[in-house]
Amino acid sequence: MLPDMNQLSPPSSASLGVPAHFTVLYPFLSLEQINASVLATLTALFQGVEAFPVELSETAWFGIEVLWLAPVDPEPIRTLTALVHEAFPDFPPFEGKFADTIPHLTIANGHDRARMTAAEQAVERHLPINAQAEKVTLMAQAEHAGKWTTKAHFHLCRTP
């Protein structure tokens, strides 16, 4: 169980319907552009990827604005990003703004530093967090700055 984080409002994406997540590829196709062909391509990509463990053992910061959890092994998430970007080369991760994309799970973004530090301390008491990545969820917005909609789930393969 994680601590009650009600003292912070959720990251802006959470208020638009996006759950806690690791981003595989953003930006991506608009809701209107996601068709059967796109879904078939993504299904084929992900059905060959094995589910993998995720361990979150430490917090980190992007400057003083974004508090996040770091996976011990970011490579499986980087692999997912590379697969999707290779299949959809017109969509570089984060529009190519960063030389390296860092897999992360955002805890807080743009709040008062003291509140974010308190949240960090509360979360750190519950580390490490262990989970299993078993699916990739495709979400899209119908309009810019609007609510996000789940379009599809792609299950990763499970090893016996």
N, C-alpha and C positions, 0 to 999 in steps of 0.2 A: 504494500500500500504506500502511496506517495503522500506527502504532507498536503494539507489544505492550503492552496495557493490563492485563496480568495482575496488576500490583501493586494494582489496584482490583478489588473484586468488582463485577459489573455492577449497573446500576440495578435496583431491586427488580422492575420489570416484566420485565426480561431473564431473571431467574431463574425467572419464571413462563411463559416461552416467547414473549415479545414481542421481536422483533428491533428494531434501531435504526430509528426511524421519526419522521415528523411526524404528530402527532395531527390528524385531520380533525374528529372529534366524539366527545367523551367526557363523561359516560357516554352509553351508547346502549342499545338494546334488549338484553334478556337472550338467551341462546342459545335458550331455549324460544320466545321471541317472534319470532324471525327465521324468517319463512315465505316461501313463494313470492311473495306479494304484495310483501313488503318487498324481496326480491331483485330483483323486476321494477322496482320504483320506483327503486332504486339503479342498476340497469343503465341505465335510461332517463336518469337524471341524468348519469351519468358518460360515456355514449357521445357526448355533445355537447361534452365538455371536451377540449381539445387537450393532448397531452403537453407538458411544459414543462421547460426547463433549471432546475437548482438549483445555485447556487454557494454554498458555505459558505466564508466568508472570514475570520470572526473568532469568537472565543469570547466568551461573556458569562455573567453570573451572575444567579440569582434569590437575592438576599440572599447568605449565605455557605454555603447548603445545596446549591444545584443549579448545576452547571457545564453549559453547553450551547453548541451551535454555532448561529449565526444565519445564516439564508439572506439573501443580498444582496437578493433581491426576495421578500418574504413574501406578496405579493398573490395569486399563484396558489393558495397554500395557504389563505389567508383566503377566497378565492372558493369553494373546495371546502367549507369549513366552512359558509359562508353557504347554499350550495345544499342541503346535507344538513339543516341546521337549519330552513330554510324548508319542506322536505318533511316534517320530523318536529319540529314546533314544541314538543312536550312535552319535548324534550331540548336545553335550552340548553347551549352549550359550558361545560364544567367547572361545571355546575349554576348558571350565572350568577354565580359567585363573583367574577369579574373583569370590570371594565368593558371591557377589551381583552384578547383572547387573543393571545398572541405565538407565532407559529410558531417552533418550536425543535426541535433534536435533542439530547436529554439525553446527556451524556457520563458524568457521575457525580452521585450524589445522597446527601447525608448522611454522607459520609466525613470523615475527619480533614482539616482545611484544608490542611496541608502536603502531604499525598498528592494532594489534588485540584489544588493549584497545580502540583505536579510533572507531573500528567497534562495539565493545560492547556498547560504549556510543551512537552511532548512532542507534543501534537496540533498546536500552532501551527506547528511546524517543517514540517508537511505541508500547510499551507493555501496556496492555496485548494484546496478539493475540489470537483470539478465532476461532476455526474451529471445524469441525465434521469429525471424523474418520468413513468412510463409506465403505472402502475396504482395503484389504491387497493385495499387489502386490508381486508376486514371480519373482525375478530376478536372473540370473545366468551368469557366465562367460564361454565362450567357451574355453578360455585358461587363465592360470594364468597371472594376471596383464593386461588382455585384457579388451575390452569394455564389459559392462554388457548389457544383453538382457532381455527384459520383456518376461517372459514365460506365465504368467497367472495373471488374476485379480480375486479375491474372494470377492464378495460383502457381507458385514455384513448385518444382517437383520435390517429392520427399524420398529420401533414401531409406531403404528397408532397415 
